[in-house]
Amino acid sequence: MAERTRTHTSEVPGSTDIVIAGAGYVGMATAVALKSSAPHLAVTVIDAAPAGVWRKDTRASAIAAAASRMLDRLGCWQEILPKAQPITEMIVTDSRTSDPVRPVFLTFNGEVEPGEPFAHMVENRDLNAALRAKAEQIGVTFVEGTPVHGFDHGDEHLTVRYGDDKTLRTRLLLAADGVKSRLRDMAGIKTVNWEYGQSGIVCTVAHERPHNGRAEEHFLPAGPFAILPLSGNRSSLVWTERTADAERLIREDDFVFEAELEQRFGLKLGELRIEGPRKAFPLGLTLARDFVKPRFALIGDAAHGIHPIAGQGLNLGFKDAAAIAETIVDADRLGLDIGSIAVLERYQTWRRFDTVQMGVTTDVLNRLFSNDHVPVRALRDFGLGLVERMPRLKGFFIRQAAGLSATSPKLLQGQPI
């Protein structure tokens, strides 16, 4: 059956400067960053999902301070902020599920600067709505309801195939089509990847009492259990379990699921109630061996998929968006070929080390904290206690979590490209 596609903002011409395959948050942020910084560049977003399906996404994401600075610079943050929940405090515990008391080993104040939280929790549909509204306003072209089927190399362009035998010539193709990227495979880019045998259960919980903006991460034998504050008396959960147990929990009725949840969540916020659907996602590590090829680059989860233990997956993607946009805009201003490997190597050099470092860090943390070996538990609890007693080290970690660094792309520092 022929695919139904929807095109809007403007009719797709026979050629465009940049095609972005994937209209998730990273793809959309990249499109807005490019078009707002270089309005003369033609940017086309092609997405496999039908128009409007993003409105059904009930998940939420932690937006680090650097990412919120970027979104503010792009003109999106003021629309998002009234619906966002600042994280004002974070605590870390390490215990067993059956322990009656969970001692707090580590606490973080939620501000990186006076009045600036290190992160906000934002519902995905609100984030996507703001990015899409801005993209349409500044003239990004959308094609929805069809994936990019493939691409062919020309001397100074790619020919992208999509829809019902449609083609589009472009100077550069950016693959933002997720951790199982088909375009990455088509480009011949290999990956390093393995599965953890864990799945992350994601859902929203309503509770009687206010959370006061506090986030909690409980390290349990099966994996981390994160409680992240949302607006109102609600919290978003990222609950890691062994895959077989996660699948069983997803199949259970609400009574059994909420009983299991209460055992881990506790009663400090009063009665709990599941709000909306609950889903489980398999967890693993995926790192692309290369981020670029001639006229082709990976961004977001297509380049890297990491464990959610540090809550940095989306923020890594925003770093990609800021870095690729700055690389392309700088090259365009100098009159260089934006799709040349010489230009794209700057992006790869900028992002690959940081990505590998974060992937290795989350892998080690997951292996260290997702077990119940007594000597390992004693070692990690000693380490957490040591960090708690060193304010400067805590400050360093909180700024790292916030994505603030002097070497970050300009947009992440709140500066224009």
Residue pairs with C-beta under 8 A, 6 or more apart in sequence:
2 164
3 145
3 146
3 163
3 164
4 50
4 145
5 143
5 144
5 145
5 146
5 162
5 163
5 164
6 50
6 51
6 142
6 143
6 144
6 145
7 141
7 142
7 143
7 144
8 136
8 141
8 142
8 144
9 135
9 136
9 139
9 140
9 141
9 142
10 139
10 141
11 141
12 44
12 141
12 143
12 166
12 168
13 42
14 168
14 169
15 42
15 157
15 168
15 169
15 170
16 42
16 43
16 44
16 141
16 168
16 169
16 170
17 41
17 42
17 43
17 170
17 171
17 172
17 338
18 34
18 41
18 42
18 43
18 44
18 170
18 171
18 172
18 173
18 174
18 328
18 338
19 44
19 45
19 46
19 148
19 158
19 160
19 168
19 170
19 172
19 173
19 174
20 27
20 30
20 31
20 43
20 44
20 45
20 46
20 174
20 176
21 27
21 46
21 47
21 147
21 148
21 173
21 174
21 175
21 176
21 177
21 183
22 45
22 47
22 48
22 175
22 176
22 177
22 178
22 300
22 302
23 45
23 47
23 49
23 54
23 132
23 142
23 144
23 176
24 128
24 176
24 178
24 300
24 301
25 61
25 124
25 127
25 128
25 131
25 300
25 314
25 317
25 318
26 176
26 299
26 300
26 301
26 314
26 317
26 318
26 320
26 321
27 45
27 47
27 174
27 176
27 299
27 300
28 45
28 128
28 131
28 132
28 135
29 70
29 71
29 74
29 131
29 317
29 318
29 321
30 174
30 176
30 299
30 320
30 321
30 324
30 325
31 43
31 45
31 135
31 140
32 74
32 76
32 131
32 134
32 135
32 138
32 140
33 70
33 74
33 321
33 322
33 325
33 411
33 417
34 41
34 43
34 325
34 328
34 329
35 41
35 43
35 135
35 138
35 139
35 140
36 74
36 75
36 134
36 138
37 325
37 329
37 416
37 417
38 328
38 329
38 332
38 333
39 138
39 139
41 328
41 332
42 141
43 140
43 141
44 140
44 141
44 142
44 143
44 168
44 170
45 135
45 140
45 141
45 142
45 143
46 143
46 146
46 147
46 148
46 160
46 162
47 142
47 143
47 144
47 145
47 147
48 145
48 146
48 147
48 177
49 144
49 145
50 144
50 145
51 144
51 145
54 124
54 125
54 128
54 132
55 125
55 129
56 125
57 124
57 125
57 128
58 123
58 124
58 125
58 204
58 276
58 277
59 123
59 124
59 202
59 236
60 121
60 122
60 123
60 124
60 204
60 228
60 230
60 236
61 121
61 122
61 124
61 127
61 314
62 87
62 119
62 120
62 121
62 228
62 311
62 314
62 315
63 71
63 84
63 119
63 120
63 121
63 122
63 127
63 314
63 315
64 118
64 119
64 312
64 315
64 318
64 401
64 402
64 403
65 112
65 113
65 116
65 117
65 118
65 119
65 402
65 403
65 404
66 315
66 318
66 319
66 402
66 403
66 404
66 405
66 408
66 412
66 413
67 314
67 315
67 318
67 403
67 412
68 77
68 120
69 411
69 412
69 413
69 414
70 318
70 321
70 322
70 411
70 412
70 414
71 77
71 80
71 130
72 78
72 414
73 411
73 414
73 415
73 416
74 134
74 411
75 134
76 130
76 131
76 133
76 134
77 130
79 129
79 130
79 133
80 122
80 126
80 127
80 130
81 120
83 122
83 123
83 126
83 231
84 120
84 121
84 122
84 126
84 231
85 120
85 121
85 122
85 213
85 229
85 230
85 231
86 110
86 117
86 119
86 120
86 213
87 110
87 117
87 118
87 119
87 120
87 121
87 213
87 214
87 215
87 228
87 229
88 110
88 111
88 117
88 212
88 213
88 214
89 107
89 108
89 109
89 110
89 212
89 213
89 214
89 215
90 107
90 108
90 110
90 214
90 215
90 216
90 217
91 104
91 106
91 107
91 108
91 214
91 215
91 216
91 217
92 104
92 105
92 106
92 107
92 216
92 217
92 218
92 219
92 384
93 102
93 103
93 104
93 105
93 216
93 217
93 218
93 219
94 103
94 105
94 218
94 219
94 369
94 377
94 380
94 381
94 384
95 101
95 102
95 103
95 218
95 219
95 220
96 220
96 221
96 372
97 220
97 221
97 222
97 263
97 264
102 218
102 266
105 381
105 384
105 385
105 388
106 384
106 385
106 387
106 388
106 394
107 388
108 118
108 394
108 397
108 398
109 398
110 117
110 118
110 119
110 213
111 117
111 118
112 118
112 398
112 399
112 402
112 404
117 213
118 398
118 399
118 401
118 402
119 311
119 401
119 402
121 215
121 228
121 229
121 230
121 236
123 230
135 142
136 142
143 162
143 163
146 162
146 163
147 162
147 177
147 182
148 160
148 161
148 162
148 173
148 177
148 183
149 161
149 162
150 160
150 161
150 186
151 158
151 159
151 160
151 161
151 173
151 183
151 186
151 296
152 158
152 159
152 161
153 294
153 295
154 169
156 171
156 337
156 339
157 169
157 170
157 171
157 295
157 339
158 169
158 170
158 171
158 172
158 173
158 295
158 296
158 339
159 167
159 168
159 169
160 167
160 168
160 169
160 170
160 173
161 167
162 168
170 295
171 295
171 337
171 338
171 339
172 295
172 296
172 297
172 328
172 338
172 339
173 183
173 295
173 296
173 297
174 296
174 297
174 298
174 299
174 324
175 181
175 183
175 184
175 187
175 296
175 297
175 298
175 299
175 302
176 299
176 300
176 301
176 302
177 183
177 184
177 302
178 300
178 301
178 302
179 286
179 301
179 302
179 305
181 298
181 301
181 302
183 296
183 302
184 191
184 288
184 298
184 302
187 293
187 296
188 293
189 288
189 289
189 290
189 293
189 298
190 288
190 289
190 290
191 286
191 287
191 288
191 289
192 285
192 286
192 287
192 289
193 284
193 285
193 286
193 287
193 305
194 284
194 285
195 282
195 283
195 284
196 283
196 284
196 285
196 307
196 366
196 370
197 242
197 243
198 222
198 223
198 240
198 241
198 242
198 243
198 246
198 282
198 283
198 366
198 370
199 240
199 241
199 242
199 243
199 246
199 247
199 280
199 281
199 282
199 283
200 238
200 239
200 240
200 246
200 280
200 281
200 283
200 308
201 237
201 238
201 239
201 240
201 241
201 246
201 249
201 250
201 278
201 279
201 280
202 236
202 237
202 238
202 239
202 278
202 279
202 280
202 281
203 236
203 237
203 239
203 274
203 275
203 276
203 277
203 278
203 279
204 230
204 234
204 235
204 236
204 237
204 274
204 275
204 276
205 234
205 235
205 236
205 237
205 261
205 265
205 272
205 273
205 274
205 275
206 232
206 233
206 234
206 272
206 273
206 274
206 275
207 233
207 234
207 235
207 269
207 270
207 271
207 272
207 273
208 233
208 269
208 270
208 271
209 233
209 268
209 269
209 270
210 233
210 269
211 227
211 229
211 233
211 235
211 269
212 229
213 229
214 229
215 226
215 227
215 228
215 229
216 226
216 227
217 224
217 225
217 226
217 227
218 224
218 225
218 226
218 227
218 264
219 225
219 369
219 370
219 380
220 264
221 370
221 371
221 372
222 240
222 241
222 242
222 245
222 370
223 240
223 241
223 242
223 309
223 366
223 369
223 370
224 238
224 240
224 308
224 309
224 366
224 369
224 370
225 237
225 238
225 239
225 240
225 264
225 265
226 237
226 238
226 239
226 308
226 311
227 235
227 236
227 237
227 265
228 235
228 236
228 237
228 238
228 311
229 235
229 236
230 236
233 269
234 275
235 269
237 261
237 265
238 308
238 311
239 246
239 261
239 264
240 283
240 308
240 309
240 370
241 249
243 280
243 282
246 280
247 280
249 257
249 260
249 280
250 278
250 279
250 280
252 260
254 274
257 274
257 278
258 272
258 273
258 274
261 272
261 274
262 272
265 272
283 307
283 308
284 305
284 307
285 305
285 306
285 307
285 359
285 362
285 363
286 301
286 304
286 305
287 303
287 304
287 355
287 356
287 359
288 298
288 302
288 303
288 304
290 348
291 297
291 298
291 303
291 347
291 348
291 351
291 352
292 298
292 341
292 344
292 345
292 347
292 348
293 341
293 344
294 339
294 340
294 341
294 344
295 339
295 340
296 339
296 344
297 324
297 344
297 347
297 348
299 317
299 320
299 321
299 324
300 316
300 317
300 320
300 321
301 313
301 317
303 320
303 351
303 355
304 316
304 355
304 358
304 359
305 313
306 312
306 313
306 316
306 358
306 359
306 362
306 363
307 362
307 363
307 365
307 366
309 362
309 365
309 366
309 369
310 358
310 361
310 362
310 365
310 401
311 401
312 358
312 362
312 401
315 403
316 354
316 355
316 358
318 403
318 412
319 351
319 354
319 403
319 408
319 409
319 412
320 351
321 411
322 408
322 409
322 410
322 411
322 412
323 347
323 350
323 351
323 409
324 347
325 409
325 411
325 417
326 409
326 410
326 411
326 417
327 343
327 344
327 346
327 347
327 350
328 338
328 343
329 417
330 417
331 337
331 338
331 343
332 338
336 342
336 343
337 343
350 409
368 376
368 380
369 380
387 393
387 394
387 397
388 394
399 405
403 412
404 412
404 413
410 416
410 417
411 417
